[in-house]
Amino acid sequence: MVRTHPDLPHRFQRLEHMKSQIKKTFIEVSLSVVAIVSFLSPCYPEDQPNGYTNAAASAAARILQSAIESADDVILYSLDPERADVIYRPGEHLSPQDLAKLFNGYRVLGQVRIEDASERRALVDSLRQGLANSPREVELCFDPHHGLRIRNGAQNLDVVICFECHQIQLNGNSPYIPISSSPQGVFDSAVQKARLPVSK
C-alpha cells in the first residue's frame, strides 16, 4: 500500500505559489529594465550604424518570449485608437462597468480568445520579429488599433500596438518601444478571421 505524506498537497500548493511569485517578479523586473534601457539609450540616434539593435526592443522581445512559453490564455483585441479620457467629456466619470471595458485606457471594439497554440505563437513571433527590425525613426503619435493580452495565472502581460506609428507599449505604462509594421498582416488576418469590428 502506497502512503502519501499528509503535508504533500500543501507542499505542492506552496510550490505553485512560489512559481507564480517568481513569474510576477520576472515580469516586473523585466519591465523595469525596459524603462531604464529606454531612458539611458535614445531609441533613434541619427548616427546608428547599419544592423543596429534597439536595446528596449530586444528586452521587450525577451519578455514576450518568456510570457508565451507559459501562457494560460491569449486574448486579441480590436481597439478604438482614441483614448477613453479623450472620448469622454471633461467632468464625466467612468463607471466601474465602463472601466472594465477598457484595455489600458482604450475602448475595446471586439476581442477573441486565441485557443490554437500555433496561432498564439504566430502572433507573438510576428511581434518579436517586428521588434528585431525596429525602425530608427517613428511617428510622434500613438493610435493603437490592436492589443494582445498574455495571461499566466493572475498575471497579465498586455501589449498595446500601433503599427501606423511603429510603437508598442507594455502594460500601459512602459516607455513607447519601436517596432516595424511587419506584424500587422498577421494581426489583421486574426482580427478578420474572428470577425471583430474595427475602428473607421
PLY file of the C-alpha trace (Angstrom):
ply
format ascii 1.0
element vertex 200
property float x
property float y
property float z
element edge 199
property int vertex1
property int vertex2
end_header
0.00 0.00 0.00
1.40 3.40 -1.03
1.26 6.04 1.66
1.12 9.73 0.86
2.73 12.18 3.21
-0.09 14.28 4.76
1.78 17.52 4.04
2.38 16.72 0.35
-0.65 18.66 -1.04
0.37 21.73 0.94
3.91 21.46 -0.41
2.56 21.41 -3.97
0.45 24.48 -3.21
3.45 26.31 -1.81
5.50 25.32 -4.88
2.85 26.66 -7.28
2.64 29.88 -5.26
6.42 30.28 -5.43
6.37 29.72 -9.22
3.65 32.36 -9.58
5.63 34.87 -7.49
8.80 34.19 -9.50
6.92 34.80 -12.78
5.42 38.04 -11.38
8.84 39.23 -10.21
10.39 38.39 -13.59
7.82 40.45 -15.49
8.09 43.40 -13.08
11.90 43.38 -13.21
11.88 42.99 -16.99
9.54 45.96 -17.44
11.83 48.00 -15.19
14.76 47.03 -17.39
12.84 48.19 -20.48
12.15 51.53 -18.82
15.78 52.01 -17.75
17.19 50.99 -21.12
14.78 53.30 -22.95
15.79 56.19 -20.69
19.54 55.63 -20.91
19.68 54.71 -24.59
17.99 57.11 -27.02
15.91 54.98 -29.34
16.67 56.74 -32.57
20.09 58.41 -32.68
20.97 59.77 -36.10
24.38 58.08 -36.22
23.26 54.48 -35.68
25.26 52.04 -37.85
23.61 49.60 -40.22
22.30 46.49 -38.48
21.89 48.21 -35.12
19.80 46.58 -32.38
17.46 48.67 -30.25
18.04 47.63 -26.63
14.49 48.35 -25.44
13.01 46.40 -28.36
15.30 43.46 -27.62
14.27 43.47 -23.96
10.58 43.56 -24.94
11.11 40.60 -27.29
12.60 38.58 -24.44
9.63 39.42 -22.20
7.21 38.25 -24.89
9.15 35.02 -25.41
9.07 34.21 -21.70
5.38 35.08 -21.38
4.16 32.96 -24.30
6.08 29.90 -23.16
3.97 29.62 -20.01
0.75 31.32 -21.18
-2.57 30.06 -19.85
-4.58 32.37 -22.07
-4.04 34.72 -25.01
-6.62 37.35 -25.98
-6.56 39.51 -29.11
-8.25 42.93 -29.02
-9.50 45.34 -31.65
-9.22 48.85 -30.18
-10.58 52.31 -30.71
-7.35 54.29 -31.14
-8.68 57.33 -29.31
-8.01 57.20 -25.58
-11.07 56.96 -23.36
-10.13 60.13 -21.46
-10.41 61.98 -24.80
-13.64 60.32 -25.84
-15.46 61.18 -22.60
-16.28 64.80 -21.84
-14.39 66.65 -19.06
-16.01 66.01 -15.70
-17.76 62.88 -16.91
-16.89 59.97 -14.65
-16.46 56.44 -15.88
-18.50 53.80 -14.10
-16.85 50.54 -12.97
-18.62 48.87 -15.90
-17.06 51.38 -18.32
-13.61 50.93 -16.79
-13.91 47.15 -17.11
-14.41 47.58 -20.86
-11.14 49.48 -21.34
-7.87 47.91 -22.37
-5.08 50.01 -20.87
-7.12 53.18 -21.40
-8.57 52.28 -24.81
-12.08 51.16 -25.68
-12.40 47.56 -26.77
-14.35 47.18 -30.02
-14.04 43.41 -30.01
-11.97 40.62 -28.54
-11.32 36.94 -29.10
-9.56 34.24 -27.13
-6.84 32.58 -29.21
-7.15 28.87 -28.45
-4.82 27.40 -31.06
-1.21 27.20 -29.88
0.20 27.78 -33.37
-1.89 30.94 -33.78
-0.71 32.21 -30.40
2.87 31.57 -31.38
2.39 33.23 -34.78
1.13 36.44 -33.17
3.95 36.62 -30.64
6.63 35.57 -33.11
5.49 38.29 -35.51
5.85 40.87 -32.73
9.30 39.60 -31.84
10.33 39.80 -35.49
8.94 43.32 -35.72
10.91 44.31 -32.63
14.07 42.78 -34.11
13.56 45.00 -37.17
12.54 48.10 -35.23
12.89 51.33 -37.23
15.31 54.12 -36.45
12.55 56.73 -36.59
8.88 56.62 -35.60
5.90 58.94 -35.88
5.18 61.30 -32.99
1.82 59.66 -32.29
0.29 56.60 -30.68
-3.05 55.47 -32.07
-3.29 51.74 -31.35
-5.76 49.54 -33.20
-4.57 46.22 -31.77
-3.95 44.78 -28.33
-2.72 41.43 -27.03
-3.06 40.04 -23.53
-0.91 37.09 -22.44
-2.20 35.68 -19.17
-0.36 33.42 -16.77
-2.43 32.69 -13.69
-3.30 36.04 -12.15
-0.58 37.86 -14.09
-1.21 39.70 -17.36
1.24 40.96 -19.93
-0.62 43.49 -22.07
0.76 44.74 -25.38
-0.83 47.89 -26.83
0.14 48.12 -30.50
0.20 50.97 -33.01
1.56 49.76 -36.33
0.86 53.10 -38.00
3.16 54.90 -35.57
5.55 51.92 -35.27
5.37 51.68 -31.50
4.10 49.38 -28.74
3.58 49.84 -25.02
3.67 47.11 -22.37
1.03 47.04 -19.63
0.02 50.59 -20.44
2.89 52.16 -18.50
6.18 51.30 -20.19
8.01 53.73 -22.46
6.99 53.51 -26.10
9.06 50.84 -27.83
9.78 50.94 -31.58
8.50 48.13 -33.79
8.25 47.66 -37.54
4.89 47.30 -39.25
5.70 43.75 -40.41
3.43 42.03 -37.81
0.36 43.98 -38.98
-0.62 41.44 -41.61
-0.68 38.63 -39.04
-2.77 40.69 -36.62
-5.17 41.98 -39.28
-5.72 38.42 -40.51
-6.50 37.24 -36.98
-8.95 40.13 -36.48
-10.67 39.36 -39.78
-10.81 35.64 -39.04
-12.56 36.36 -35.74
-14.83 38.92 -37.45
-14.02 41.58 -34.88
-15.29 45.09 -35.51
-12.58 47.63 -36.32
-12.33 51.39 -35.99
-13.17 53.50 -39.03
0 1
1 2
2 3
3 4
4 5
5 6
6 7
7 8
8 9
9 10
10 11
11 12
12 13
13 14
14 15
15 16
16 17
17 18
18 19
19 20
20 21
21 22
22 23
23 24
24 25
25 26
26 27
27 28
28 29
29 30
30 31
31 32
32 33
33 34
34 35
35 36
36 37
37 38
38 39
39 40
40 41
41 42
42 43
43 44
44 45
45 46
46 47
47 48
48 49
49 50
50 51
51 52
52 53
53 54
54 55
55 56
56 57
57 58
58 59
59 60
60 61
61 62
62 63
63 64
64 65
65 66
66 67
67 68
68 69
69 70
70 71
71 72
72 73
73 74
74 75
75 76
76 77
77 78
78 79
79 80
80 81
81 82
82 83
83 84
84 85
85 86
86 87
87 88
88 89
89 90
90 91
91 92
92 93
93 94
94 95
95 96
96 97
97 98
98 99
99 100
100 101
101 102
102 103
103 104
104 105
105 106
106 107
107 108
108 109
109 110
110 111
111 112
112 113
113 114
114 115
115 116
116 117
117 118
118 119
119 120
120 121
121 122
122 123
123 124
124 125
125 126
126 127
127 128
128 129
129 130
130 131
131 132
132 133
133 134
134 135
135 136
136 137
137 138
138 139
139 140
140 141
141 142
142 143
143 144
144 145
145 146
146 147
147 148
148 149
149 150
150 151
151 152
152 153
153 154
154 155
155 156
156 157
157 158
158 159
159 160
160 161
161 162
162 163
163 164
164 165
165 166
166 167
167 168
168 169
169 170
170 171
171 172
172 173
173 174
174 175
175 176
176 177
177 178
178 179
179 180
180 181
181 182
182 183
183 184
184 185
185 186
186 187
187 188
188 189
189 190
190 191
191 192
192 193
193 194
194 195
195 196
196 197
197 198
198 199
